[in-house]
Amino acid sequence: MDNRDLEKQIAAREAVKFIRQNDIVGLGTGSTAFFAIQEIALLVKNGLKIKGVPTSENTAALAVSLGIELLPLEEVKGIDITIDGADEFDEQLNLVKGGGGALFREKIVASLTKNEIIIADSGKLVKQLGKFKVPVEVVPLALNYVLQQLAELNGKGEVRMKDNARFITDNHNIIVDADFGLITDATGLAESLNRIEGVLAHGLFVQLASKVIMGKGTQTIIYAKN
């Protein structure tokens, strides 16, 4: 296991300590959330009773394979705690998410969650968001319009590809990865993206995380809301 994976695992072990008996638990997507799901499965095996809410089809399959009982997202009215990863974060707990392509479901789960915990390795901390492109989930019919609107916001958008074809999300949409450079006003940009017709969701998560647990070496550092 390399240092980054070790830091993710350490952060995941710290994060699952916040889960309580009978909690409804949001299960994130991606390489970092994978460690959290493994830790949750160990707790379940040892008697913890929870129900999970997956943020992607891949996460659902993993959780079921590990013996975690699931609830369909559309039936959930509230989530006690979610543990998920991020592509980058700042000390104000603003995030860029969606590198794994699950940003819409991740955002719905985060919005339903009382305690949204992000786990990360130390390479994900940035002074200012924007090193990682902002994923934007787009209804295919609106692609050209959305690209034009992103350009109006000084964003350069590229359609995400996988295996020489457009990457298709679990919601049967496409993803545009938008480069805005360093982002000086995450809240303002998020609001502008929300107003674009044809955008289902974007990867700027502002004021949704309650804490970020970052692994650094063999230790964890917790960034929390003031």
TACOR-V891221 format. One record per residue. N is the residue number from 1. RES is the residue in one small letter. PSI is psi in degrees with one decimal (* if undefined). BURIAL is # if it has 24 or more other ideal C-beta (glycine too) atoms within 12 Angstrom, else .. Layout:
BEGIN
N/RES/PSI/BURIAL
N/RES/PSI/BURIAL
END
This chain:
BEGIN
1/m/128.4/.
2/d/173.4/.
3/n/-38.5/.
4/r/-44.1/.
5/d/-37.3/.
6/l/-42.2/.
7/e/-39.5/#
8/k/-43.4/#
9/q/-42.2/#
10/i/-43.3/#
11/a/-40.1/#
12/a/-43.3/#
13/r/-34.6/#
14/e/-40.9/#
15/a/-40.0/#
16/v/-13.6/#
17/k/-18.8/.
18/f/-7.2/#
19/i/137.0/#
20/r/160.9/.
21/q/134.7/.
22/n/13.9/.
23/d/150.0/#
24/i/123.8/#
25/v/120.8/#
26/g/132.0/#
27/l/116.6/#
28/g/-179.0/#
29/t/143.7/#
30/g/178.7/#
31/s/-31.7/#
32/t/-46.7/#
33/a/-27.8/#
34/f/-42.8/#
35/f/-38.8/#
36/a/-41.5/#
37/i/-38.7/#
38/q/-42.4/#
39/e/-39.9/#
40/i/-41.0/#
41/a/-38.1/#
42/l/-42.4/.
43/l/-41.9/#
44/v/-42.4/#
45/k/-30.1/.
46/n/12.8/.
47/g/-5.2/.
48/l/131.6/#
49/k/113.9/.
50/i/167.3/#
51/k/132.7/#
52/g/150.5/#
53/v/107.3/#
54/p/149.0/#
55/t/1.9/#
56/s/165.2/#
57/e/-38.0/.
58/n/-42.9/#
59/t/-41.1/#
60/a/-45.6/#
61/a/-42.3/.
62/l/-46.8/#
63/a/-44.9/#
64/v/-41.1/.
65/s/-23.3/.
66/l/4.7/#
67/g/21.3/.
68/i/124.7/#
69/e/138.6/#
70/l/154.2/#
71/l/140.5/#
72/p/137.1/.
73/l/-37.7/#
74/e/-13.1/.
75/e/-2.9/.
76/v/130.4/#
77/k/-17.3/.
78/g/149.4/.
79/i/131.4/#
80/d/-45.7/#
81/i/140.0/#
82/t/139.4/#
83/i/121.0/#
84/d/169.8/#
85/g/-175.0/#
86/a/154.4/#
87/d/-31.4/#
88/e/157.2/#
89/f/157.2/#
90/d/175.6/#
91/e/-10.9/.
92/q/5.6/#
93/l/21.3/#
94/n/142.4/#
95/l/153.9/#
96/v/126.4/#
97/k/166.5/#
98/g/6.4/#
99/g/-28.6/#
100/g/-5.0/#
101/g/8.8/#
102/a/23.9/#
103/l/-35.2/#
104/f/-51.6/#
105/r/-35.9/#
106/e/-38.3/#
107/k/-38.2/#
108/i/-45.9/#
109/v/-45.2/#
110/a/-39.2/#
111/s/-25.6/#
112/l/-5.8/#
113/t/135.3/#
114/k/-37.1/.
115/n/92.5/#
116/e/109.7/#
117/i/124.9/#
118/i/132.7/#
119/i/145.8/#
120/a/155.8/#
121/d/167.3/#
122/s/-17.3/#
123/g/-9.6/.
124/k/-13.1/#
125/l/127.4/#
126/v/155.0/#
127/k/-33.7/.
128/q/132.3/.
129/l/153.2/#
130/g/-12.2/#
131/k/-38.3/.
132/f/136.4/#
133/k/150.9/#
134/v/113.5/#
135/p/140.5/#
136/v/119.3/#
137/e/125.9/#
138/v/134.4/#
139/v/126.5/#
140/p/-39.6/.
141/l/-24.6/.
142/a/7.1/.
143/l/-54.0/#
144/n/-39.0/.
145/y/-45.3/.
146/v/-42.1/#
147/l/-40.1/#
148/q/-41.7/.
149/q/-35.6/#
150/l/-38.7/#
151/a/-36.0/.
152/e/-28.0/.
153/l/15.8/#
154/n/32.8/.
155/g/137.2/#
156/k/111.8/.
157/g/139.7/#
158/e/135.6/.
159/v/130.2/#
160/r/134.7/#
161/m/152.6/.
162/k/125.7/.
163/d/45.4/.
164/n/22.0/.
165/a/163.3/.
166/r/135.0/.
167/f/129.6/#
168/i/129.5/.
169/t/171.0/#
170/d/-20.5/#
171/n/10.0/#
172/h/31.0/.
173/n/179.1/#
174/i/164.9/#
175/i/131.5/#
176/v/124.5/#
177/d/116.7/#
178/a/126.2/#
179/d/112.2/#
180/f/7.3/#
181/g/-161.3/.
182/l/132.9/.
183/i/113.9/#
184/t/-25.5/.
185/d/85.9/.
186/a/-39.0/#
187/t/-46.5/.
188/g/-41.9/.
189/l/-41.0/#
190/a/-43.1/#
191/e/-38.6/.
192/s/-41.4/#
193/l/-35.9/#
194/n/-25.6/.
195/r/-5.7/.
196/i/120.2/#
197/e/136.5/.
198/g/-11.9/#
199/v/117.9/#
200/l/-41.5/#
201/a/161.7/#
202/h/165.5/#
203/g/7.8/#
204/l/114.6/#
205/f/105.1/#
206/v/127.9/#
207/q/36.3/.
208/l/-30.7/#
209/a/137.6/#
210/s/-28.5/#
211/k/154.5/#
212/v/126.9/#
213/i/114.3/#
214/m/128.3/#
215/g/136.1/#
216/k/108.8/#
217/g/-122.8/.
218/t/11.1/.
219/q/169.8/.
220/t/145.7/#
221/i/131.4/#
222/i/124.4/#
223/y/125.0/#
224/a/159.7/.
225/k/140.9/.
226/n/*/.
END
